Amino acid sequence: MSRGQIGLYGTPTQVSSLSNNILYGLNFINNFTFAKTLHTENANHNNIGTADHNYYFNPYRSSHISIGFNLQTLAQWQAASGLDPNSKTNWFTLNAGDPPLSRIFYNDIPTPIVIDLSNDLYLDLDQNSVTGSLVLAPFTSRVLIKTGEAALVPSILHFDSAADPPQPVTLTNITGSPLQINGITASTHFAQTNNCPATLTADATCTINVSFTPATSGPLSGVLTVTHNAGDPYTADLYGGFLKAYLPFLSRH
């Protein structure tokens, strides 16, 4: 299948400007069937007036720009065309069948919205860290890349009974700046102790030990909450007394 995020088809095709676009391909089936970023059939660089400040991303294949069915990397396209001098391509790669790391956040209403990024560390397409909360203006969107790093690990704890020993949760400052810790609390039926300072330097860690302290019988749940100065609180889900058969269903996502 020969299609691209932007496709130039037919004769003649002439584009005055091709700039400030995010061209992101998310699939790869084989060397011919995959999502190209830019695809032309009869056009080439002579048919494009200007092109720059684009993002050409397909982490499943490096040569994802198809010019007259000739597959090229961004570097090859830049050298051959003289276009896109400041454009960028993906800095990470994925294997066929790997789940995508990208996530699109969008606002389709006429007022700004704030999106809680939970405990996760994302990178934007320029590799800048994005954590905490994401503010989107009306009718805008952003593509972010999930790094796999998180502020609280693990984000789910399970205790069989009150006799279980405390379980550690690692708090990592993923913000890139000093993190002011305003409070660490565990909800009813759970308790916590920690060695976290009032301010955690960038990339530093501390440990929170959580215990199950039920005041009643039966399955119980709660939340470990870390409030801080970098956006919405970090949280971890706490469960006590649940049958192990239910554990696969105790998930944050």
C-alpha positions in Angstrom: 0.0 0.0 0.0 1.6 3.3 -1.1 0.1 6.0 1.0 1.6 8.7 3.2 0.7 11.0 6.0 1.0 13.6 3.2 0.4 12.2 -0.3 1.1 14.0 -3.6 -0.7 12.3 -6.4 -1.6 13.1 -10.0 0.0 15.3 -12.6 0.8 18.1 -12.3 1.2 18.4 -8.5 2.6 21.6 -7.1 2.8 22.6 -3.5 3.9 26.1 -2.5 4.8 25.3 1.1 5.1 22.1 3.1 6.1 23.2 6.6 5.3 22.9 10.3 3.7 19.5 10.0 3.8 16.3 12.2 3.9 13.3 9.8 3.8 10.3 12.1 3.5 6.7 10.8 2.5 4.0 13.3 2.6 0.7 11.5 5.0 -1.6 9.6 3.7 -4.8 7.9 6.4 -5.4 5.4 9.0 -3.5 3.4 6.3 -2.2 1.1 3.2 -2.0 3.3 3.8 0.6 6.0 2.8 4.1 6.8 5.0 6.5 4.9 5.5 10.0 6.2 5.6 11.7 2.8 4.7 9.9 -0.4 4.7 11.1 -4.0 3.9 9.3 -7.2 4.8 11.7 -10.0 6.1 14.6 -8.0 9.5 15.3 -6.6 11.3 18.1 -4.8 10.9 20.4 -7.8 7.2 20.3 -7.2 7.5 21.6 -3.6 8.3 25.3 -3.2 9.5 25.3 0.4 9.5 22.7 3.2 10.9 23.0 6.7 10.3 22.5 10.4 8.5 19.2 9.8 8.6 16.1 12.0 9.0 12.9 9.9 8.5 10.1 12.3 8.1 6.4 11.7 10.1 4.5 14.4 9.5 1.2 12.6 11.5 2.0 9.5 14.2 4.6 8.9 13.5 5.1 5.2 9.9 6.3 5.4 9.9 9.1 2.9 8.7 7.8 -0.5 9.6 10.0 -3.5 8.3 8.5 -6.7 8.4 5.1 -4.9 12.0 5.7 -4.0 12.3 5.2 -0.3 14.6 7.6 1.6 15.6 8.6 5.1 15.2 12.2 6.1 18.9 12.8 5.7 18.8 11.4 2.1 15.7 13.5 1.3 17.5 16.6 2.7 20.6 16.0 0.6 18.7 15.3 -2.6 16.1 18.0 -2.3 17.8 20.9 -0.4 14.5 21.1 1.5 13.7 20.5 5.2 17.0 21.7 6.6 15.6 22.1 10.1 13.2 19.2 10.0 13.6 16.2 12.4 13.1 12.5 12.4 12.5 10.0 15.2 15.5 9.5 17.5 14.2 6.1 18.7 13.4 2.9 16.8 10.8 0.1 17.3 10.6 -3.5 15.9 7.7 -4.7 13.9 4.9 -5.7 16.3 6.2 -3.5 19.2 3.4 -1.3 20.6 3.8 2.4 19.8 5.4 4.7 22.4 3.6 7.8 21.0 0.4 9.2 22.4 -1.7 12.1 21.1 -3.4 14.4 23.5 -6.0 16.7 22.0 -8.5 19.4 23.0 -11.6 19.5 20.8 -13.5 22.1 22.8 -13.4 26.0 22.7 -11.8 26.4 26.1 -8.4 25.3 27.5 -8.1 22.0 29.2 -5.6 20.5 31.7 -4.6 16.9 31.3 -3.1 14.9 34.2 -0.1 12.9 33.0 -0.2 10.8 36.1 3.2 9.5 37.3 4.7 9.2 33.8 7.6 11.0 32.1 7.0 11.9 28.5 9.2 13.5 25.9 8.0 15.9 23.2 9.2 15.5 19.6 12.1 17.8 20.4 13.1 15.5 23.3 12.1 17.9 26.0 10.7 16.4 29.2 7.0 16.7 29.9 5.6 15.7 33.3 2.8 16.6 35.7 0.1 18.4 33.8 -0.4 19.3 30.2 -2.3 22.4 29.2 -3.9 22.5 25.8 -5.3 25.6 24.2 -8.7 25.2 22.4 -8.6 22.9 19.3 -4.9 22.0 19.7 -3.1 18.8 20.2 0.4 17.4 21.1 2.2 14.2 20.4 4.2 12.9 23.3 6.5 9.9 23.6 6.3 7.7 26.6 9.7 7.0 28.1 8.8 4.1 30.4 10.1 6.1 33.4 7.6 7.0 36.2 7.7 9.0 39.4 6.3 6.2 41.6 7.4 2.6 41.1 5.5 0.3 41.5 2.2 2.0 41.0 0.2 -0.9 42.4 0.7 -2.7 45.7 -1.1 -5.8 47.0 -1.1 -7.2 50.5 -2.5 -10.6 51.4 -3.0 -9.6 55.1 -1.9 -7.2 57.8 0.9 -9.7 58.6 2.7 -8.9 55.3 5.8 -6.8 55.7 5.9 -3.2 54.4 6.4 -2.8 50.7 8.8 -0.2 49.2 7.7 2.4 46.6 10.5 4.4 44.9 9.8 8.1 44.3 12.0 9.5 41.6 12.2 13.2 40.6 11.5 13.0 36.8 10.9 16.7 36.4 14.5 17.8 35.6 14.3 20.4 38.4 14.2 20.4 42.2 10.9 18.8 43.3 9.3 20.2 46.4 7.5 17.5 48.3 4.5 18.9 50.1 3.1 15.8 51.6 3.0 12.0 51.5 -0.1 10.2 52.7 -1.7 6.8 52.6 -5.5 6.5 52.8 -7.4 4.6 55.5 -6.4 1.0 56.2 -2.8 1.7 55.0 0.2 3.5 56.5 3.5 4.8 55.2 6.9 5.9 56.4 9.5 7.5 54.2 13.0 8.9 54.0 12.1 11.6 51.5 13.5 15.1 52.0 11.5 18.3 51.7 13.1 18.9 48.3 14.3 16.1 46.0 16.9 17.1 43.5 16.6 16.2 39.8 16.9 12.5 39.1 17.2 11.7 42.8 15.2 9.0 44.5 13.8 8.3 48.0 11.8 5.4 49.4 8.3 5.2 50.8 7.4 2.0 52.8 3.7 1.2 52.7 2.0 -1.1 55.2 -1.5 -2.7 55.3 -3.2 -1.7 58.5 -6.8 -2.8 58.1 -9.4 -1.5 60.6 -12.1 -3.8 59.2 -12.2 -7.2 57.5 -12.6 -7.9 53.8 -10.9 -6.7 50.7 -9.8 -3.0 51.0 -8.3 -0.5 48.7 -6.6 2.8 49.0 -4.2 5.3 47.5 -0.7 6.5 48.2 -0.5 10.1 47.4 2.5 12.4 46.9 1.7 16.1 46.6 4.4 18.3 45.1 5.0 21.6 43.3 5.2 20.1 39.7 1.5 19.5 38.9 -1.1 16.9 39.9 -0.2 14.5 42.8 1.6 11.3 42.1 -0.4 8.2 43.2 -0.1 4.5 43.6 -3.1 2.1 44.1 -3.1 0.0 47.2 -5.0 -3.2 47.7 -5.3 -5.5 50.7 -7.0 -8.8 51.3 -8.0 -9.4 47.7 -8.0 -13.0 46.3 -5.1 -13.6 44.0 -7.5 -14.5 41.2 -8.5 -10.9 41.1 -5.0 -9.5 40.8 -4.8 -9.4 37.0 -7.8 -7.0 37.1 -6.2 -4.6 39.6 -4.7 -2.4 37.0 -4.4 1.4 36.5 -5.0 1.1 32.8 
